[in-house]
Amino acid sequence: MRLFHFAPCFMALMLLNACVPTSGPSARVLLNMEKPQENNYSTQNNQAKAEVIDVDDRIASILSTNTANENLSDLNGVQSADMDKVYEGDVLAVTLWEAPPAVLFGGAINSVGSGTAQMVKLPEQMISSKGTISIPFVGNIVVRGKTPAQIQNMIVSRLHRKANQPQALVNVTQKVSDSVTVIRAGKSLRMPLTGHQERVLDAVAAIGGVERGVQDISVQITRGKQVKTIALERITADTNQNILLRSGDVISMMATPLTFTAMGAVGANKRIEFAARGMTLSEAMGAMGGLQDRRANASGLFLLRYQPLKSLPKERQQTWLKQGVLPQSNIPVVYRVDLKKPQSLFWTQRIQMQDKDVVYVANAPVAEFQKFLQFIFSPISNGVSDIHNM
């Protein structure tokens, strides 16, 4: 019967337990995030708060690839096969020769009646908006879409009846019609594309390389409406990623490291940087000092991130769409890893971290109870200590 005398006290202690400070939500609260809250009186009380997913072999396989492992080979469009052709805005240098005796461009004749070929170097010309350049004694000729060799033949044929055995040489001194923009911190340039068929690493070399290790550099390529980001280290190691560049590409080299935040019952609550080549969840756990033995709930390791709605299963997409979420929206997703399962250690080696991820480890229920006891009995022990010291 004495148990009934303790019931009110026990209930009071349980209420006081809610006042004990914690480092974050419990595993039970996180796992119930996708369920509507009955005490939520807002008009959105039927909406899911987050997508909660338990990690298994299938989920680990899906999470083994992410945006950090994008492939540049997926970019649409290839380099033009006619990179030698010139267009509006390109600058040409034209040099003309005439065999002796030079009639049109003049030349010197020696005492024996022979002379030397006369060379005339014309000022550099930019191809006009009409696609033309001007040649003395010929006039304007259309060179748009032609190669330097074709332009040379055109000039020679036009001068054939006016000059003595004319010859022409056409060089492209500036090619802006087929070029890419390369950007690095504090520096940028426009690199022309030629028949050499320049690739991504050619652009890296053209701007002077990188100032940090390749493992810390991300390369972002913008092609039309497509944007791909990949670690420079992958490009140097995988020839399939060193793709041909296309006119209009923008290559940006970013030295800003990727980051994730470690929170909860972990070795260190902090923001942690990782290289552009990526990091697995197991490596992230090591970087944050592992789990605290006396506090951590081994079944409550959570990976929190925002991801596109279209990455969810069709039925879950419909659930969110019915709640008014736009198809292109990013939604909060919570992945739970139960480290009490031996196979979970293999899952963490496959799961790839993403920039701005949050890794949270919930407190174990017994740890919360221990803090509760310390919160309750600490004032009592301090009072007893004060009495002894009197």
C-alpha positions in Angstrom: 0.0 0.0 0.0 3.0 2.3 0.5 3.5 2.5 -3.2 0.4 4.6 -3.5 1.9 7.2 -1.1 4.8 7.5 -3.6 2.6 7.9 -6.7 2.0 11.6 -6.3 5.7 12.2 -5.7 6.7 10.1 -8.7 4.2 12.1 -10.9 5.7 15.3 -9.7 9.2 14.1 -10.4 8.1 13.1 -13.9 6.8 16.6 -14.5 10.0 18.1 -13.3 11.9 15.9 -15.7 10.4 18.0 -18.6 12.4 20.9 -17.2 15.7 19.2 -17.4 17.9 20.8 -20.1 18.7 18.7 -23.1 21.0 19.0 -26.1 18.1 18.5 -28.6 15.0 16.5 -29.4 14.8 12.9 -28.5 14.8 10.1 -31.0 11.1 9.5 -30.4 10.3 13.1 -31.3 12.3 13.1 -34.4 10.8 9.8 -35.6 7.3 11.3 -35.1 8.1 14.5 -37.1 6.1 13.3 -40.1 3.0 12.8 -38.0 0.5 15.6 -37.5 0.7 17.2 -34.0 -2.6 16.9 -32.2 -1.9 20.0 -30.1 -1.1 22.1 -33.1 -4.1 24.5 -33.6 -2.8 26.1 -36.8 -4.5 25.6 -40.2 -1.6 23.4 -41.2 -2.0 20.8 -38.5 -2.5 18.0 -41.1 0.8 18.6 -42.9 3.8 16.5 -42.5 6.7 18.3 -40.8 9.5 16.2 -42.4 10.0 13.0 -44.4 11.4 10.4 -42.0 13.2 7.4 -43.5 14.9 4.5 -41.8 18.1 3.5 -43.5 18.5 0.0 -44.8 20.4 -1.6 -47.7 18.2 0.0 -50.4 18.3 3.5 -48.9 22.1 3.2 -48.3 22.5 2.3 -51.9 20.5 5.4 -53.0 22.4 7.7 -50.7 25.8 6.3 -52.0 25.4 8.7 -55.0 24.5 12.3 -54.7 25.2 15.8 -56.2 28.8 15.6 -55.0 29.3 12.7 -57.4 27.8 14.4 -60.5 29.2 13.4 -63.9 30.3 16.1 -66.4 29.7 13.6 -69.1 26.0 14.1 -68.5 26.1 17.6 -69.9 24.3 17.9 -73.2 26.1 19.2 -76.3 29.5 18.5 -77.8 32.2 20.7 -79.2 31.7 21.7 -82.8 33.7 19.9 -85.4 34.3 23.2 -87.3 36.2 25.1 -84.6 38.5 26.6 -87.3 35.7 28.6 -88.8 35.5 32.3 -88.0 32.4 34.5 -87.2 31.5 38.0 -86.2 33.8 39.5 -83.6 36.8 37.4 -84.5 40.0 39.4 -85.4 42.0 38.4 -88.5 45.5 39.3 -89.7 46.0 39.2 -93.5 49.4 39.3 -95.2 49.7 39.5 -99.0 52.6 38.7 -101.4 53.1 39.5 -105.0 55.8 37.9 -107.2 58.3 40.2 -109.0 57.8 42.3 -110.9 55.2 43.4 -108.5 52.6 45.3 -110.4 49.8 46.0 -107.8 51.7 46.4 -104.5 54.9 47.7 -106.1 58.4 46.3 -105.7 62.1 46.9 -106.5 63.8 45.7 -109.8 67.5 45.3 -109.8 69.9 46.0 -112.8 69.5 42.5 -114.3 65.8 42.9 -114.5 64.8 40.7 -111.5 63.2 41.7 -108.2 62.0 40.5 -104.9 58.5 39.6 -103.9 56.6 42.4 -102.3 54.9 41.7 -98.9 52.1 43.8 -97.6 50.9 43.2 -94.0 47.4 44.6 -93.6 46.1 46.0 -90.2 44.2 43.5 -88.1 40.5 43.5 -88.8 37.5 42.5 -86.8 34.9 40.6 -88.7 31.9 43.0 -89.0 28.3 42.3 -88.0 27.7 41.5 -91.6 30.4 38.9 -91.6 32.9 40.7 -93.8 36.4 42.1 -93.9 38.0 44.5 -96.4 40.9 43.8 -98.7 42.7 46.5 -100.8 41.8 46.2 -104.6 39.2 43.6 -103.7 36.7 45.3 -101.4 34.5 43.6 -98.8 34.4 39.9 -98.8 32.2 37.7 -96.7 34.2 35.4 -94.4 31.5 34.4 -91.9 31.6 30.6 -91.4 34.8 30.1 -93.4 38.2 28.7 -92.3 41.4 30.8 -92.7 42.4 28.5 -95.6 39.2 29.1 -97.4 39.6 32.9 -96.9 43.1 32.7 -98.3 41.8 31.0 -101.5 39.1 33.6 -101.8 41.6 36.5 -101.6 44.0 34.9 -104.1 41.2 34.2 -106.6 40.0 37.9 -106.4 43.6 39.2 -106.9 44.5 36.8 -109.6 43.9 39.1 -112.6 45.1 42.2 -110.7 48.4 41.1 -109.1 51.4 39.1 -110.3 51.1 35.6 -108.8 49.5 36.8 -105.6 49.7 34.8 -102.3 47.8 35.3 -99.1 48.1 34.2 -95.4 45.3 34.6 -93.0 45.8 34.2 -89.2 43.2 34.4 -86.4 44.6 36.6 -83.7 41.5 36.8 -81.5 38.7 34.3 -81.5 35.8 35.4 -79.4 33.0 33.7 -81.3 34.1 30.3 -80.0 35.3 30.7 -76.5 34.7 29.8 -72.9 34.9 31.9 -69.7 37.2 30.6 -67.0 36.8 32.1 -63.4 39.0 31.7 -60.4 39.3 33.7 -57.2 40.7 37.1 -58.2 41.2 36.2 -61.8 39.2 35.5 -65.0 39.8 35.1 -68.7 38.2 34.3 -72.0 39.8 31.2 -73.6 39.3 30.7 -77.3 38.4 27.2 -78.6 40.4 25.9 -81.5 40.7 22.7 -83.5 42.9 21.3 -80.8 39.6 20.5 -79.0 40.2 22.0 -75.5 39.0 20.2 -72.4 38.3 21.1 -68.8 41.9 20.7 -67.7 43.0 22.9 -70.5 40.9 25.7 -69.0 42.4 25.0 -65.6 45.9 25.3 -67.1 45.0 28.5 -69.1 44.1 30.4 -65.9 47.3 29.4 -64.2 46.2 26.3 -62.3 45.0 26.4 -58.7 46.3 27.9 -55.5 45.3 25.1 -53.2 45.4 21.3 -53.4 43.2 19.7 -56.1 41.3 17.8 -53.3 40.0 21.2 -52.0 38.8 22.6 -55.4 35.4 22.2 -56.9 34.8 22.8 -60.6 31.4 24.1 -61.7 30.5 24.1 -65.4 27.5 26.1 -66.6 26.3 25.1 -70.1 23.1 26.8 -71.1 20.6 26.1 -68.3 22.6 23.1 -67.1 25.0 23.4 -64.1 27.3 20.6 -62.9 29.7 20.6 -60.0 32.5 18.1 -59.5 35.7 17.8 -57.5 38.8 18.7 -59.5 40.5 15.6 -58.1 37.9 13.5 -59.9 38.6 15.2 -63.2 42.3 14.6 -62.9 41.7 10.9 -62.0 38.9 10.1 -64.4 39.4 10.9 -68.1 35.7 10.6 -68.8 35.1 13.7 -66.6 37.7 15.8 -68.6 35.1 16.6 -71.2 35.3 18.7 -74.4 34.4 22.3 -73.9 31.7 24.0 -75.9 31.4 27.6 -76.9 29.7 29.6 -74.2 30.7 27.4 -71.3 31.5 29.0 -68.0 34.1 27.2 -65.9 34.3 28.3 -62.2 36.9 27.0 -59.8 35.7 27.3 -56.2 38.0 26.8 -53.3 35.2 27.1 -50.7 35.1 23.7 -48.8 31.9 21.8 -48.2 30.6 21.7 -44.6 28.3 19.8 -42.3 27.3 20.4 -38.7 27.6 17.9 -35.9 25.1 18.2 -33.0 23.9 16.3 -30.0 25.6 13.5 -28.1 28.8 13.5 -30.2 32.4 14.1 -29.5 32.3 17.7 -30.6 29.4 19.9 -31.5 30.8 22.0 -34.3 30.8 22.9 -38.0 33.2 20.6 -39.9 34.7 21.2 -43.3 35.3 18.4 -45.9 37.0 18.3 -49.2 35.2 18.7 -52.5 35.9 15.0 -53.4 33.3 14.1 -50.7 33.0 12.3 -47.4 31.0 9.3 -46.2 28.9 9.3 -43.1 31.4 7.0 -41.3 34.2 9.5 -42.1 31.9 12.3 -40.8 31.4 10.4 -37.5 35.2 10.1 -37.1 35.6 13.8 -37.8 33.2 14.8 -35.1 34.8 12.5 -32.5 32.3 9.7 -32.6 29.4 9.2 -30.2 29.5 9.8 -26.5 29.2 6.5 -24.7 27.4 7.8 -21.7 24.9 9.9 -23.5 24.3 8.7 -27.1 21.4 6.7 -28.2 23.0 4.2 -30.6 19.7 3.8 -32.4 19.3 7.5 -32.8 21.8 8.7 -35.3 20.0 11.1 -37.6 21.1 12.7 -40.9 19.0 15.8 -41.7 19.0 17.6 -45.1 16.9 19.3 -47.7 16.4 17.5 -50.9 14.2 17.8 -54.1 10.7 16.6 -53.8 11.1 14.6 -57.0 13.7 12.4 -55.2 11.0 10.8 -53.0 8.9 7.8 -54.0 5.8 8.7 -56.1 3.3 8.1 -53.4 5.2 10.4 -50.9 5.5 13.0 -53.6 1.7 13.0 -53.9 1.3 13.4 -50.2 3.4 16.6 -50.2 1.8 17.9 -53.4 -1.7 17.6 -51.8 -0.4 19.8 -49.0 0.4 22.6 -51.5 4.1 22.0 -51.9 5.4 23.0 -55.3 6.9 20.2 -57.5 10.3 22.0 -57.7 10.5 22.5 -53.9 13.1 21.1 -51.5 11.7 19.4 -48.4 13.2 18.4 -45.1 14.2 14.8 -44.9 15.4 12.9 -41.8 17.4 9.7 -42.2 17.6 7.5 -39.1 20.6 5.0 -38.8 20.3 2.4 -36.1 23.9 1.7 -35.1 22.8 -1.2 -32.9 22.5 -3.2 -36.1 25.9 -4.5 -37.2 25.2 -3.9 -40.9 24.7 -0.2 -40.2 28.5 0.2 -40.0 28.6 -0.8 -43.6 25.8 1.5 -44.5 27.6 4.5 -43.1 30.6 3.7 -45.3 28.3 4.1 -48.4 26.2 7.1 -47.5 27.7 10.3 -49.0 27.5 13.6 -47.1 26.2 16.7 -48.8 27.0 20.3 -48.3 25.1 21.8 -45.3 24.1 18.4 -43.9 23.3 18.1 -40.2 24.3 15.0 -38.2 22.4 14.7 -34.9 22.8 12.0 -32.3 19.9 11.9 -29.7 20.5 11.2 -26.0 19.7 7.8 -24.7 16.7 7.6 -22.4 18.9 6.5 -19.5 21.1 9.5 -20.0 18.1 11.8 -19.8 17.0 10.0 -16.6 20.5 10.4 -15.1 20.4 14.1 -15.8 17.0 14.2 -14.2 18.3 12.5 -11.1 21.3 14.9 -11.0 18.9 17.8 -11.5 16.7 16.7 -8.5 19.3 15.5 -6.0 22.1 17.9 -6.7 20.5 20.6 -4.5 20.0 18.0 -1.7 23.6 16.9 -1.8 24.8 20.5 -1.8 22.6 21.2 1.2 24.0 18.2 3.1 27.5 19.4 2.2 26.8 22.8 3.6 25.5 21.3 6.9 28.7 19.3 7.3 30.8 22.4 6.7 29.1 24.4 9.5 
